[in-house]
């Protein structure tokens, strides 16, 4: 009998969970569900998972061979000073890619190299490529790609360019919410397929070509699901993950939304857990970094105190604007720009990741079609954008060049 890959987290009584899940507000590009609660149970892990990511094996069950990430390099392409190895922290960025089929491969490769150079300049060692897939409504059983979903071949080309720069790569499909009636509280965490067997069959059919592409391009991690609160714990995940692992030789992970991580039961048969972390901290814009660190730790302590080497912050970000600490993932609001708010938040999150010996952090986000070397156009850009904001970039560079040795180790002096 195959053992579970990721431990089941302790569960609160339904009455308590119902009490703490409260007022919705927006985080990142997804609505969040609550902002306050009582003491939560400790994270209990099975199977001795250390939280480290395994490197892709040289071959998969289909006999194909993943290329080495260090065999080739592109002339003029910057390379990381120190490539990620298992046990090292993942210092990364989420690249969000809404593909345009009118863009030719030359454009796609040019953008990938632009972002690769930018990430190396930030001293990142990791990158996660997030891209949209689609469904009908909250009860739909069909999963599909769309016009803005990159093809597996185009994805593989981008991954190889990142590998040529020495970057650790994650592939992260994420359900688009345009059809889910977000204005009335619909979001990916509330889907309720009318036929779950059909939904999982459709999802597997969609994912398989991307798993093959990720394997062929030597990706380290494939995120099998993101923020699917209502689908967590379904026994059908076991077969889907088994299928994924027979196709993809790297680590299969799942990224939970922060509310479910703190209050709920994360029961997913995967190798590693990431958290999309948009913890609200009710403090003024002038709050010092230490206050923000304390705010984050209060949230995390509701699940477990002390080190969290099994956890990666898969998304962390905040708007560079006044009032953002109260709803750090507010994607839509455009209040007065305040770069110091964003920079202080990044500094605080990095400190938490290091002090709690987490396995890394990925900042949300940089858009694939943007030039990260230019200042964001505040009339159209999300306040969560950090590329082109000098204070935020300085905070990220400081984080990524820290002496933190990695999960489960002591921080170097």
Secondary structure, DSSP 8 states (H G I E B T S, - for coil): ----SS-------HHHHHHH----EEETTEEE--------------TT--S------SB-TT--B---TTS---TT----SS---TTS-EEEEEEEE---TTS-HHHHHHHHHHHHHHHHHTT--EEEEEEEEB-SSTT----B--TTS--HHHHHHHHHHHHHTT-EEEEEEEE--TTS-GGGT--GGG---S-HHHHHHHHHHHHHHHHHHHHHTT-SEEEEEES-GGGTT-THHHHHHHHHHHH--SEEEEEEEHHHHHHS-----SSEEEEEE-------TT--HHHHHHHHHHHHHTT--S--TTEEEEEE---SBTTGGGSTT--S----B-HHHHHHHHHHHHHHHHHTT-SEEEEEEEETTS-TTS---TTTS-TT--TT-HHHHHHHHHHHTS----TTS----
